[in-house]
Amino acid sequence: LKYLLQCVFSMRALSVPWLLTAWWALADQPDAVVDGFTTEDREKMTESSEKHEFQAEVNRLMDIIINSLYTDKQVFVRELISNAADALEKARFMSVQDEAFLGDNKDLEIKVEYDDEGKTLSIVDSGIGMTKADLINNLGTVAKSGTTNFLEAIQDGADANLIGQFGVGFYAAFLVADKVTVTSKCNDDPKQHVWESSADASFTVTEDPRGNTLGRGTRVTLHLKEDAHEFLSEDKLKELTKKYSQFMQFPIYVKTKKEIEADAEEDDDDDDDEEKDDAEVKEEDEEKKEEKQPGKKTVHEWEQVNTQKAIWLRQKEDVKEEEYNEFYKAISKDYLDPLSYTHFNAEGEIEFKSILFLPKKAPFDMMDNYWTKKSEVKLYVRRVLVAEKFEELLPRYLNFVRGVVDSDDLPLNVSREQLQQNKIMKVISKKLVRKTLELLKKLAKDESSEEEDEEGEEKEASTEEDKKDDEETPWQKFYKEFAKNLKMGCYEDDSNRSKISKLLRFATTKSDGKEISLDQYLDNMKDNQESIYYMAGESKEVLEKSPSLQIFQKKGIEVLTLTDHLDESCIQKLADYEGKKFVSIQKADIKLEETEEEKKRFEKIKDMYKPLTDWWKEKLTDLTEKGALKDSGVKVESVQLSKRLVDSPCVVVTSQFGYSAHQEKIMRAQAFQNKDQLNMMAGRKTLEINPNHPVVHDLLEKIKQDKENSQAVDTATVLFQTAMIESGYDISDPSVLVKKVYAMMSKEIGVDPNAPMKEIEVPEEEEEAEDTADAEDEDDADETESDSKKEEL
């Protein structure tokens, strides 16, 4: 009718015959059917409907839901499907007690369908259904839903982003719908009833004029708002249904459209063809040809979206390896099988079931978003997804773990903010961390047992040995990908630091490039060794040439070589391991075992070199506070004789609690570094000198004769700056060192380093003579070439 009037007003057709034809065509069309109700049905429902007022609490509740700042509108899918699953579960329970309860409709299922024309979305279940009284009491009054408690929590300042914690999940439908129609049929009531509300202060309940169309169950139809038409998309519905109810025990079907090839309809009027004239026959033949061409027609099918089974509910002995692998790929979207997994049921204070997986490969951006990335273990409550990513389920350093957790003790359908404050969640989180670390410990233990077996067995051929050495164990594969996470965990997790420390691996000066555990280091320690020694730097090759390592190489003491940026901070957080303290060999106050004779000899040499150490300290103080290095931030604590040097003349070490050279480089590379704080934490430097080195001994002799010897001052300055560089520290202004090195090179080749610069004169006559000779040679060559060409002609 609307289209007809538009045509009339637009002057597209004004003739009376056309109007009558259009009116008759309109009258022949059937009534518009929305949600299965014709116009006549709705008129009957309006006449016989009973109008009820919502209780005040429910009215206020819907006002909060509709007008609140609830951002995630998708939650209504989860709520309504959860309610449908509960209805199916009740029906299943009743069928166990009474076999005849299900009757002819034995399929317990949920169906989701949408109507583009009517702008409606329906969720249908074959569950227990509701009587007329149930519709009034359950959907129109507080009953036992806890709505009053919900409103009290809102008034007390709780988060309004909460639907369902107090049993009011059905009202989430009004987030996306202007009107909600609930059609339900229960075995206890011979009639089917319709409940309807437009989110105002009232609702209506009436007998369904169509009779019993459901058989048993409930149909919830949402008349969607204009801004919610996105949920009329087939793909959107499949995505949301699969997301929230992927592991529901009852099948969930979504109505889908498909185009198939349709054969042309056969013409039934063959007998009348003879009566037509030739022109008409030709026209009909052409029409038939067009009709016989294959076309397409649209059909509707029900597609099950929750085909994946919840394998965590089964006993782990009954689940095959292939099932675990497929399940992992389904929840993680990974193309590789998991490296390892653990399947367990937690019992005791609370009960939950879980499967946790370790991936084979780390995500490429794992550490880029470390501080904001949430745990990707999915949280389910009775197989209904509550949170896909949850911040507090696992600590940050375990955010690579994938898996599921399903608990019956958690309140269903709650917001993440409320869950984070839930005491049950804290217990679940604690147990998940413990189980994950136990899984890692088992992997590491399997590696050590394999190594012991290999050592005990004799290899038949060297080629076989090489192949076995090249193969990585599962733990080595894991540590290669996720070592940084464990080190961050050692730094952050105070309660589990001792457990994580047993999982760490470091290369040493005796491990030939292999990374070993701290337990293996303790097994290799000398009997009289009291500390675990370590050093940090850019690479193992650089560290092995460090002067700080010389005495340890001489004595055969194993030292941890830390080349990762997180290693040193991790070790410093540990402080000790199995009663053995960690000691940096790049810092002052290193204590090594000495005999009484070595101690007496050192004291005598110390007294002997006291003039040099005092003089050197004075010169370095002037250099760093008044001279060329005054802006470098370097502060010299003292100059001492060294017990760690064997071949090098000197080495620079920092104070016990200051930054090492490697840490200083890391801190200086920070974009938002604070220079004042860096200088404060850098620590005061100590120059340790080797009394046995000839250069140092020569310096002692020179300053005994003349403390102002310029050559001695230059040598002392160069030695300090080169020791800074060799020890890994930066020199802010290298120009002083460069000038002195140039001067020493000049003296070495017999050139006065103070000689003035002069321009080198180029002899012009010689250059002109050479140019003339070159020109004459070119002319002779040209003449010879022309003569040869003439002879050829």
TAVENFEN-V229172 format. One record per residue. N is the residue number from 1. RES is the residue in one small letter. SS is DSSP state (helix for helix, strand for strand, loop for the rest). BURIAL is I if it has 16 or more other ideal C-beta (glycine too) atoms within 10 Angstrom, else O. D_FIRST is the distance of its C-alpha to the first C-alpha in Angstrom with 1 decimal. Layout:
N | RES | SS | BURIAL | D_FIRST
N | RES | SS | BURIAL | D_FIRST
//
This chain:
1 | l | loop | O | 0.0
2 | k | helix | O | 3.8
3 | y | helix | O | 5.4
4 | l | helix | O | 5.0
5 | l | helix | O | 6.2
6 | q | helix | O | 8.6
7 | c | helix | O | 9.9
8 | v | helix | O | 10.6
9 | f | helix | O | 12.4
10 | s | loop | O | 14.2
11 | m | loop | O | 15.6
12 | r | loop | O | 14.9
13 | a | loop | O | 14.3
14 | l | loop | O | 15.2
15 | s | loop | O | 16.7
16 | v | helix | O | 15.8
17 | p | helix | O | 16.4
18 | w | helix | O | 13.9
19 | l | helix | O | 11.1
20 | l | helix | O | 12.3
21 | t | helix | O | 12.6
22 | a | helix | I | 9.2
23 | w | helix | O | 8.0
24 | w | helix | O | 11.0
25 | a | helix | O | 10.3
26 | l | helix | O | 7.1
27 | a | helix | O | 9.4
28 | d | helix | O | 12.2
29 | q | loop | O | 11.0
30 | p | loop | O | 13.1
31 | d | loop | O | 12.3
32 | a | loop | O | 12.5
33 | v | loop | O | 16.2
34 | v | strand | I | 17.9
35 | d | loop | I | 21.7
36 | g | loop | I | 21.8
37 | f | strand | I | 20.1
38 | t | loop | O | 17.1
39 | t | helix | O | 15.1
40 | e | helix | O | 17.6
41 | d | helix | I | 20.5
42 | r | helix | I | 19.5
43 | e | helix | O | 19.4
44 | k | helix | I | 22.8
45 | m | helix | I | 24.1
46 | t | helix | O | 23.2
47 | e | helix | O | 25.0
48 | s | helix | O | 28.1
49 | s | loop | I | 28.4
50 | e | strand | O | 31.6
51 | k | strand | O | 31.5
52 | h | strand | I | 34.4
53 | e | strand | O | 35.7
54 | f | loop | I | 37.0
55 | q | loop | O | 40.7
56 | a | helix | O | 41.7
57 | e | helix | I | 43.0
58 | v | helix | I | 39.8
59 | n | helix | O | 37.7
60 | r | helix | I | 40.1
61 | l | helix | I | 40.1
62 | m | helix | I | 36.4
63 | d | helix | O | 36.6
64 | i | helix | I | 39.4
65 | i | helix | I | 37.5
66 | i | helix | O | 34.3
67 | n | helix | O | 36.2
68 | s | loop | O | 39.3
69 | l | loop | O | 40.1
70 | y | loop | I | 39.7
71 | t | loop | O | 39.6
72 | d | loop | O | 39.2
73 | k | loop | O | 35.7
74 | q | loop | I | 36.4
75 | v | helix | I | 38.6
76 | f | helix | I | 35.8
77 | v | helix | I | 36.0
78 | r | helix | I | 39.7
79 | e | helix | I | 39.3
80 | l | helix | I | 36.8
81 | i | helix | I | 38.5
82 | s | helix | I | 41.8
83 | n | helix | I | 40.5
84 | a | helix | I | 39.3
85 | a | helix | I | 42.7
86 | d | helix | I | 44.5
87 | a | helix | I | 42.5
88 | l | helix | I | 43.5
89 | e | helix | I | 47.1
90 | k | helix | O | 47.2
91 | a | helix | I | 46.0
92 | r | helix | I | 48.6
93 | f | helix | O | 51.3
94 | m | helix | O | 50.3
95 | s | helix | I | 50.5
96 | v | helix | O | 54.0
97 | q | helix | O | 55.0
98 | d | loop | O | 53.1
99 | e | loop | O | 52.5
100 | a | loop | O | 50.0
101 | f | loop | I | 47.8
102 | l | loop | I | 45.5
103 | g | loop | O | 45.1
104 | d | loop | O | 43.1
105 | n | loop | O | 41.3
106 | k | loop | O | 44.3
107 | d | loop | O | 42.6
108 | l | loop | I | 42.7
109 | e | strand | I | 40.2
110 | i | strand | I | 37.5
111 | k | strand | I | 34.2
112 | v | strand | I | 31.9
113 | e | strand | I | 28.4
114 | y | strand | I | 25.4
115 | d | strand | I | 21.6
116 | d | loop | O | 20.3
117 | e | loop | O | 16.6
118 | g | loop | I | 17.2
119 | k | loop | I | 20.0
120 | t | strand | I | 22.5
121 | l | strand | I | 26.1
122 | s | strand | I | 28.0
123 | i | strand | I | 31.8
124 | v | strand | I | 32.9
125 | d | strand | I | 36.5
126 | s | loop | I | 38.5
127 | g | loop | I | 40.8
128 | i | loop | I | 42.2
129 | g | loop | I | 38.9
130 | m | loop | I | 38.8
131 | t | loop | I | 39.0
132 | k | helix | I | 37.2
133 | a | helix | O | 40.2
134 | d | helix | I | 40.3
135 | l | helix | I | 36.8
136 | i | helix | I | 37.7
137 | n | helix | O | 41.1
138 | n | helix | I | 40.5
139 | l | helix | I | 37.3
140 | g | helix | I | 37.6
141 | t | loop | O | 41.3
142 | v | loop | I | 44.1
143 | a | loop | O | 46.0
144 | k | loop | O | 48.2
145 | s | loop | I | 45.9
146 | g | loop | O | 48.1
147 | t | helix | I | 45.4
148 | t | helix | I | 48.0
149 | n | helix | O | 50.3
150 | f | helix | I | 47.6
151 | l | helix | I | 47.0
152 | e | helix | O | 50.7
153 | a | helix | I | 51.1
154 | i | helix | I | 48.4
155 | q | helix | O | 50.2
156 | d | loop | O | 53.5
157 | g | loop | O | 52.2
158 | a | loop | I | 51.2
159 | d | loop | O | 48.7
160 | a | loop | O | 45.1
161 | n | loop | O | 44.3
162 | l | loop | I | 44.9
163 | i | loop | I | 42.5
164 | g | loop | I | 43.9
165 | q | loop | I | 47.6
166 | f | loop | I | 47.5
167 | g | loop | I | 45.1
168 | v | loop | I | 41.9
169 | g | helix | I | 40.3
170 | f | helix | I | 37.1
171 | y | helix | I | 36.0
172 | a | helix | I | 36.0
173 | a | helix | I | 32.5
174 | f | helix | I | 31.3
175 | l | helix | I | 32.6
176 | v | loop | I | 29.5
177 | a | strand | I | 27.0
178 | d | strand | O | 25.1
179 | k | strand | I | 25.0
180 | v | strand | I | 27.2
181 | t | strand | I | 26.8
182 | v | strand | I | 30.0
183 | t | strand | I | 30.1
184 | s | strand | I | 33.7
185 | k | strand | I | 35.9
186 | c | loop | I | 39.7
187 | n | loop | I | 42.4
188 | d | loop | O | 43.7
189 | d | loop | I | 40.5
190 | p | loop | O | 39.2
191 | k | loop | O | 35.7
192 | q | loop | I | 33.2
193 | h | strand | I | 31.9
194 | v | strand | I | 29.2
195 | w | strand | I | 30.2
196 | e | strand | I | 27.6
197 | s | strand | I | 28.1
198 | s | loop | O | 26.4
199 | a | loop | I | 29.9
200 | d | loop | O | 30.3
201 | a | loop | O | 33.3
202 | s | strand | O | 31.9
203 | f | strand | I | 30.7
204 | t | strand | I | 29.6
205 | v | strand | I | 31.0
206 | t | strand | I | 29.8
207 | e | strand | I | 30.5
208 | d | loop | I | 28.2
209 | p | loop | I | 26.4
210 | r | loop | I | 26.4
211 | g | loop | O | 30.2
212 | n | loop | O | 32.5
213 | t | loop | O | 30.6
214 | l | loop | I | 33.0
215 | g | loop | O | 36.2
216 | r | loop | I | 37.9
217 | g | strand | I | 37.0
218 | t | strand | I | 34.4
219 | r | strand | I | 31.1
220 | v | strand | I | 30.3
221 | t | strand | I | 26.8
222 | l | strand | I | 26.3
223 | h | strand | I | 22.9
224 | l | strand | I | 24.1
225 | k | loop | I | 24.3
226 | e | helix | O | 23.2
227 | d | helix | O | 26.9
228 | a | helix | I | 27.4
229 | h | helix | O | 25.0
230 | e | helix | O | 28.3
231 | f | helix | I | 28.9
232 | l | helix | I | 26.1
233 | s | loop | O | 28.5
234 | e | helix | I | 30.4
235 | d | helix | O | 33.6
236 | k | helix | O | 33.4
237 | l | helix | I | 33.2
238 | k | helix | I | 36.0
239 | e | helix | O | 38.1
240 | l | helix | I | 37.7
241 | t | helix | I | 38.2
242 | k | helix | I | 41.3
243 | k | helix | O | 42.6
244 | y | helix | I | 42.7
245 | s | helix | I | 43.1
246 | q | loop | I | 44.9
247 | f | loop | I | 47.8
248 | m | loop | I | 46.0
249 | q | loop | I | 47.8
250 | f | loop | I | 44.7
251 | p | strand | I | 42.5
252 | i | strand | I | 39.3
253 | y | strand | I | 36.6
254 | v | strand | I | 33.7
255 | k | strand | I | 30.8
256 | t | strand | I | 30.9
257 | k | strand | O | 29.2
258 | k | strand | O | 31.4
259 | e | strand | O | 31.2
260 | i | strand | O | 33.5
261 | e | strand | O | 34.5
262 | a | strand | O | 32.9
263 | d | loop | O | 34.7
264 | a | loop | O | 33.1
265 | e | loop | O | 32.1
266 | e | loop | O | 34.7
267 | d | loop | O | 33.9
268 | d | loop | O | 34.6
269 | d | loop | O | 34.8
270 | d | helix | O | 38.2
271 | d | helix | O | 39.6
272 | d | helix | O | 37.4
273 | d | helix | O | 38.5
274 | e | helix | O | 41.7
275 | e | helix | O | 40.0
276 | k | loop | O | 38.2
277 | d | loop | O | 40.0
278 | d | helix | O | 41.3
279 | a | helix | O | 38.5
280 | e | helix | O | 35.9
281 | v | helix | O | 38.0
282 | k | helix | O | 38.4
283 | e | helix | O | 34.7
284 | e | helix | O | 34.2
285 | d | helix | O | 37.0
286 | e | helix | O | 35.5
287 | e | helix | O | 32.2
288 | k | helix | O | 34.3
289 | k | helix | O | 36.2
290 | e | helix | O | 33.2
291 | e | helix | O | 31.9
292 | k | helix | O | 35.3
293 | q | loop | O | 35.4
294 | p | loop | O | 35.0
295 | g | strand | O | 31.7
296 | k | strand | O | 30.5
297 | k | strand | O | 28.2
298 | t | strand | O | 27.4
299 | v | strand | O | 28.9
300 | h | strand | O | 29.3
301 | e | strand | O | 32.7
302 | w | strand | O | 34.4
303 | e | strand | O | 37.0
304 | q | strand | O | 39.8
305 | v | loop | I | 40.5
306 | n | loop | I | 43.6
307 | t | loop | O | 46.0
308 | q | loop | O | 48.9
309 | k | loop | I | 51.2
310 | a | loop | I | 52.8
311 | i | helix | I | 56.4
312 | w | helix | I | 57.9
313 | l | helix | O | 57.5
314 | r | loop | O | 59.9
315 | q | loop | O | 63.7
316 | k | helix | O | 64.8
317 | e | helix | O | 67.2
318 | d | helix | O | 64.2
319 | v | loop | I | 62.4
320 | k | loop | O | 63.4
321 | e | helix | O | 64.1
322 | e | helix | O | 61.2
323 | e | helix | O | 58.8
324 | y | helix | I | 59.9
325 | n | helix | I | 59.5
326 | e | helix | O | 56.0
327 | f | helix | I | 55.0
328 | y | helix | I | 56.5
329 | k | helix | O | 54.6
330 | a | helix | O | 51.3
331 | i | helix | I | 51.7
332 | s | helix | I | 53.5
333 | k | loop | O | 51.9
334 | d | loop | I | 55.4
335 | y | loop | O | 56.5
336 | l | loop | O | 60.1
337 | d | loop | I | 61.4
338 | p | loop | I | 62.6
339 | l | loop | I | 66.2
340 | s | strand | I | 66.8
341 | y | strand | I | 65.0
342 | t | strand | I | 65.8
343 | h | strand | I | 64.1
344 | f | strand | I | 65.1
345 | n | strand | O | 64.3
346 | a | strand | I | 65.3
347 | e | loop | O | 66.8
348 | g | loop | O | 68.5
349 | e | loop | O | 67.1
350 | i | loop | I | 63.6
351 | e | loop | O | 62.3
352 | f | strand | I | 60.1
353 | k | strand | I | 59.9
354 | s | strand | I | 59.9
355 | i | strand | I | 60.4
356 | l | strand | I | 61.5
357 | f | strand | I | 61.9
358 | l | strand | I | 64.0
359 | p | loop | I | 62.5
360 | k | loop | O | 64.8
361 | k | loop | O | 63.7
362 | a | loop | I | 63.0
363 | p | loop | O | 59.7
364 | f | loop | O | 60.5
365 | d | loop | O | 59.3
366 | m | loop | I | 60.8
367 | m | loop | O | 63.2
368 | d | loop | O | 61.0
369 | n | loop | O | 58.8
370 | y | loop | O | 61.4
371 | w | loop | O | 61.1
372 | t | loop | O | 57.3
373 | k | loop | I | 56.6
374 | k | loop | I | 55.7
375 | s | strand | I | 56.9
376 | e | strand | I | 54.8
377 | v | strand | I | 55.7
378 | k | strand | I | 52.5
379 | l | strand | I | 52.5
380 | y | strand | I | 51.0
381 | v | strand | I | 51.0
382 | r | loop | I | 50.9
383 | r | loop | I | 49.5
384 | v | strand | I | 46.6
385 | l | strand | I | 46.8
386 | v | strand | I | 47.6
387 | a | strand | I | 48.9
388 | e | loop | O | 48.9
389 | k | loop | O | 51.5
390 | f | strand | I | 53.7
391 | e | loop | I | 56.2
392 | e | loop | I | 58.8
393 | l | loop | I | 58.8
394 | l | loop | I | 61.5
395 | p | loop | I | 63.6
396 | r | helix | I | 62.9
397 | y | helix | I | 65.7
398 | l | helix | I | 64.2
399 | n | loop | I | 60.7
400 | f | loop | I | 61.2
401 | v | loop | I | 61.1
402 | r | strand | I | 58.1
403 | g | strand | I | 57.2
404 | v | strand | I | 55.5
405 | v | strand | I | 56.5
406 | d | strand | I | 55.1
407 | s | strand | I | 56.1
408 | d | loop | O | 55.4
409 | d | loop | O | 57.1
410 | l | loop | I | 54.7
411 | p | loop | O | 51.9
412 | l | loop | I | 48.6
413 | n | loop | I | 45.9
414 | v | loop | I | 47.8
415 | s | loop | I | 47.7
416 | r | helix | I | 50.4
417 | e | helix | O | 51.9
418 | q | helix | I | 52.6
419 | l | helix | I | 53.9
420 | q | helix | O | 56.3
421 | q | loop | O | 57.9
422 | n | loop | I | 58.0
423 | k | helix | O | 61.6
424 | i | helix | O | 60.6
425 | m | helix | I | 59.3
426 | k | helix | O | 62.7
427 | v | helix | I | 64.5
428 | i | helix | I | 62.2
429 | s | helix | I | 62.7
430 | k | helix | O | 66.5
431 | k | helix | I | 66.6
432 | l | helix | I | 64.4
433 | v | helix | I | 66.8
434 | r | helix | O | 69.8
435 | k | helix | I | 68.4
436 | t | helix | I | 67.5
437 | l | helix | I | 71.1
438 | e | helix | O | 72.5
439 | l | helix | I | 70.7
440 | l | helix | I | 72.0
441 | k | helix | O | 75.5
442 | k | helix | O | 75.4
443 | l | helix | I | 74.5
444 | a | helix | I | 77.4
445 | k | helix | O | 79.7
446 | d | helix | O | 78.9
447 | e | helix | I | 79.8
448 | s | helix | O | 83.2
449 | s | helix | O | 84.0
450 | e | helix | O | 83.3
451 | e | helix | O | 85.6
452 | e | helix | O | 88.4
453 | d | helix | O | 88.0
454 | e | helix | O | 88.3
455 | e | helix | O | 91.4
456 | g | helix | O | 93.0
457 | e | loop | O | 92.4
458 | e | loop | O | 94.3
459 | k | loop | O | 92.4
460 | e | loop | O | 93.6
461 | a | loop | O | 92.7
462 | s | helix | O | 92.0
463 | t | helix | O | 88.9
464 | e | helix | O | 87.3
465 | e | helix | O | 88.1
466 | d | helix | O | 86.4
467 | k | helix | O | 83.3
468 | k | helix | O | 83.2
469 | d | helix | O | 83.7
470 | d | helix | O | 80.8
471 | e | loop | O | 78.4
472 | e | loop | O | 76.6
473 | t | loop | O | 76.4
474 | p | helix | I | 73.0
475 | w | helix | I | 74.4
476 | q | helix | I | 75.4
477 | k | helix | I | 71.9
478 | f | helix | I | 70.3
479 | y | helix | I | 72.8
480 | k | helix | O | 72.3
481 | e | helix | I | 68.6
482 | f | helix | I | 68.6
483 | a | helix | I | 72.0
484 | k | helix | I | 70.6
485 | n | helix | I | 68.4
486 | l | helix | I | 71.5
487 | k | helix | I | 73.5
488 | m | helix | I | 70.7
489 | g | helix | I | 70.8
490 | c | helix | I | 74.5
491 | y | helix | I | 74.1
492 | e | helix | O | 71.2
493 | d | loop | I | 71.6
494 | d | loop | O | 74.7
495 | s | loop | O | 74.4
496 | n | loop | I | 74.3
497 | r | helix | I | 76.4
498 | s | helix | O | 79.4
499 | k | helix | I | 77.2
500 | i | helix | I | 75.6
501 | s | helix | I | 79.1
502 | k | loop | I | 80.1
503 | l | loop | I | 77.3
504 | l | loop | I | 78.2
505 | r | strand | I | 80.1
506 | f | strand | I | 82.3
507 | a | strand | I | 84.5
508 | t | strand | I | 88.2
509 | t | loop | I | 91.3
510 | k | loop | O | 92.4
511 | s | loop | I | 89.2
512 | d | loop | O | 89.2
513 | g | loop | O | 85.6
514 | k | loop | O | 84.3
515 | e | strand | I | 82.5
516 | i | strand | I | 84.2
517 | s | strand | I | 83.5
518 | l | helix | I | 85.4
519 | d | helix | O | 87.0
520 | q | helix | I | 88.4
521 | y | helix | I | 89.7
522 | l | helix | O | 91.5
523 | d | helix | O | 93.0
524 | n | helix | O | 94.4
525 | m | loop | O | 95.8
526 | k | loop | O | 99.6
527 | d | loop | O | 101.4
528 | n | loop | O | 102.3
529 | q | loop | I | 98.9
530 | e | loop | O | 97.3
531 | s | strand | I | 94.2
532 | i | strand | I | 91.3
533 | y | strand | I | 91.5
534 | y | strand | I | 88.6
535 | m | strand | I | 88.0
536 | a | strand | I | 84.8
537 | g | loop | I | 84.1
538 | e | loop | O | 82.0
539 | s | loop | O | 83.3
540 | k | helix | O | 85.9
541 | e | helix | O | 88.0
542 | v | helix | O | 88.3
543 | l | helix | I | 89.1
544 | e | helix | O | 91.9
545 | k | loop | O | 93.7
546 | s | loop | I | 93.4
547 | p | helix | I | 96.8
548 | s | helix | I | 95.7
549 | l | helix | I | 95.7
550 | q | helix | I | 99.3
551 | i | helix | I | 101.2
552 | f | helix | I | 98.6
553 | q | helix | O | 99.0
554 | k | helix | O | 102.8
555 | k | helix | O | 102.8
556 | g | loop | O | 100.2
557 | i | loop | I | 97.6
558 | e | loop | I | 94.0
559 | v | loop | I | 91.5
560 | l | strand | I | 87.7
561 | t | strand | I | 86.1
562 | l | strand | I | 82.8
563 | t | loop | I | 80.8
564 | d | loop | O | 77.2
565 | h | loop | I | 76.1
566 | l | loop | I | 75.3
567 | d | helix | I | 78.6
568 | e | helix | I | 80.8
569 | s | helix | I | 78.5
570 | c | helix | I | 78.0
571 | i | helix | I | 81.7
572 | q | helix | O | 82.4
573 | k | helix | I | 79.9
574 | l | helix | I | 81.7
575 | a | loop | O | 85.1
576 | d | strand | O | 86.9
577 | y | strand | I | 86.6
578 | e | loop | O | 88.6
579 | g | loop | O | 91.0
580 | k | strand | I | 91.6
581 | k | strand | O | 90.5
582 | f | strand | I | 88.8
583 | v | strand | I | 91.0
584 | s | strand | I | 90.1
585 | i | loop | I | 93.0
586 | q | loop | I | 91.7
587 | k | strand | I | 92.5
588 | a | loop | I | 95.8
589 | d | loop | O | 98.0
590 | i | loop | I | 97.9
591 | k | loop | O | 100.4
592 | l | loop | I | 102.0
593 | e | loop | O | 104.8
594 | e | loop | O | 108.3
595 | t | loop | O | 111.8
596 | e | helix | O | 114.3
597 | e | helix | O | 116.1
598 | e | helix | O | 112.8
599 | k | helix | O | 112.1
600 | k | helix | O | 115.7
601 | r | helix | O | 115.5
602 | f | helix | O | 112.1
603 | e | helix | O | 113.5
604 | k | helix | O | 116.5
605 | i | helix | O | 114.3
606 | k | helix | O | 112.0
607 | d | helix | O | 115.0
608 | m | helix | O | 116.2
609 | y | loop | I | 112.9
610 | k | helix | O | 112.3
611 | p | helix | O | 113.5
612 | l | helix | I | 110.9
613 | t | helix | I | 108.0
614 | d | helix | O | 108.7
615 | w | helix | I | 109.1
616 | w | helix | I | 105.9
617 | k | helix | I | 103.9
618 | e | helix | O | 105.2
619 | k | helix | I | 104.3
620 | l | helix | I | 100.8
621 | t | helix | O | 100.1
622 | d | helix | O | 101.1
623 | l | helix | I | 98.9
624 | t | helix | I | 95.7
625 | e | helix | O | 96.2
626 | k | loop | O | 97.9
627 | g | loop | O | 97.9
628 | a | loop | I | 95.4
629 | l | loop | I | 93.3
630 | k | loop | O | 92.9
631 | d | loop | O | 89.1
632 | s | loop | I | 88.5
633 | g | loop | I | 88.2
634 | v | loop | I | 90.9
635 | k | loop | I | 93.4
636 | v | strand | I | 96.5
637 | e | strand | I | 97.7
638 | s | strand | O | 100.9
639 | v | strand | I | 102.9
640 | q | strand | I | 104.2
641 | l | strand | I | 106.0
642 | s | loop | I | 103.7
643 | k | loop | O | 104.1
644 | r | loop | I | 101.1
645 | l | loop | I | 102.3
646 | v | loop | I | 104.4
647 | d | loop | O | 104.1
648 | s | loop | I | 102.1
649 | p | loop | I | 103.9
650 | c | strand | I | 101.3
651 | v | strand | I | 97.8
652 | v | strand | I | 95.4
653 | v | strand | I | 93.9
654 | t | strand | I | 91.7
655 | s | loop | I | 92.3
656 | q | loop | O | 91.4
657 | f | loop | O | 88.1
658 | g | loop | I | 87.0
659 | y | loop | I | 84.6
660 | s | loop | I | 86.0
661 | a | helix | I | 85.8
662 | h | helix | I | 82.8
663 | q | helix | I | 80.9
664 | e | helix | I | 81.8
665 | k | helix | I | 80.2
666 | i | helix | I | 77.0
667 | m | helix | I | 76.9
668 | r | helix | O | 77.6
669 | a | loop | O | 74.7
670 | q | loop | O | 72.2
671 | a | loop | O | 69.8
672 | f | loop | O | 70.2
673 | q | loop | O | 73.8
674 | n | loop | O | 75.9
675 | k | helix | O | 79.3
676 | d | helix | O | 81.1
677 | q | helix | O | 80.0
678 | l | helix | I | 80.8
679 | n | helix | O | 84.3
680 | m | helix | O | 84.9
681 | m | helix | O | 83.8
682 | a | helix | I | 85.6
683 | g | loop | I | 88.9
684 | r | loop | O | 92.3
685 | k | strand | I | 93.9
686 | t | strand | I | 97.2
687 | l | strand | I | 99.3
688 | e | strand | I | 101.2
689 | i | strand | I | 104.1
690 | n | loop | I | 106.1
691 | p | loop | I | 109.8
692 | n | loop | O | 110.8
693 | h | loop | I | 109.2
694 | p | helix | O | 111.7
695 | v | helix | O | 109.5
696 | v | helix | I | 109.3
697 | h | helix | I | 113.0
698 | d | helix | O | 113.8
699 | l | helix | I | 111.7
700 | l | helix | I | 113.8
701 | e | helix | O | 117.0
702 | k | helix | I | 115.9
703 | i | helix | I | 114.8
704 | k | helix | O | 118.0
705 | q | helix | O | 119.8
706 | d | loop | O | 117.4
707 | k | loop | O | 114.2
708 | e | loop | O | 113.1
709 | n | loop | O | 113.4
710 | s | helix | O | 110.6
711 | q | helix | O | 110.4
712 | a | helix | I | 110.0
713 | v | helix | I | 107.2
714 | d | helix | O | 105.3
715 | t | helix | I | 105.7
716 | a | helix | I | 104.5
717 | t | helix | I | 101.5
718 | v | helix | I | 100.5
719 | l | helix | I | 101.1
720 | f | helix | I | 98.8
721 | q | helix | I | 95.9
722 | t | helix | I | 96.2
723 | a | helix | I | 96.3
724 | m | helix | I | 93.0
725 | i | helix | O | 91.4
726 | e | helix | I | 92.8
727 | s | loop | I | 91.7
728 | g | loop | I | 88.1
729 | y | loop | I | 87.9
730 | d | loop | O | 86.6
731 | i | loop | I | 88.9
732 | s | loop | O | 87.0
733 | d | loop | O | 89.5
734 | p | loop | O | 91.2
735 | s | helix | O | 93.0
736 | v | helix | I | 96.1
737 | l | helix | I | 96.4
738 | v | helix | O | 95.8
739 | k | helix | O | 98.5
740 | k | helix | I | 101.0
741 | v | helix | O | 100.2
742 | y | helix | O | 100.7
743 | a | helix | I | 104.0
744 | m | helix | O | 105.2
745 | m | helix | O | 104.3
746 | s | helix | O | 106.3
747 | k | helix | O | 109.3
748 | e | helix | O | 109.0
749 | i | loop | O | 109.4
750 | g | loop | O | 112.0
751 | v | loop | O | 110.0
752 | d | loop | O | 110.4
753 | p | loop | O | 107.0
754 | n | loop | O | 107.8
755 | a | loop | O | 108.6
756 | p | loop | O | 106.8
757 | m | loop | O | 104.2
758 | k | loop | O | 105.5
759 | e | loop | O | 103.9
760 | i | loop | O | 105.1
761 | e | loop | O | 106.8
762 | v | loop | O | 106.0
763 | p | loop | O | 109.0
764 | e | helix | O | 107.7
765 | e | helix | O | 110.7
766 | e | helix | O | 110.2
767 | e | helix | O | 106.5
768 | e | helix | O | 107.4
769 | a | helix | O | 110.1
770 | e | helix | O | 107.7
771 | d | helix | O | 105.1
772 | t | helix | O | 107.8
773 | a | helix | O | 108.9
774 | d | helix | O | 105.4
775 | a | helix | O | 104.9
776 | e | helix | O | 108.2
777 | d | helix | O | 107.2
778 | e | helix | O | 103.9
779 | d | helix | O | 105.8
780 | d | helix | O | 108.3
781 | a | helix | O | 105.5
782 | d | helix | O | 103.8
783 | e | helix | O | 107.1
784 | t | helix | O | 107.8
785 | e | helix | O | 104.3
786 | s | helix | O | 104.8
787 | d | helix | O | 108.3
788 | s | helix | O | 106.9
789 | k | helix | O | 104.3
790 | k | helix | O | 107.0
791 | e | helix | O | 109.0
792 | e | helix | O | 106.0
793 | l | loop | O | 105.5
//
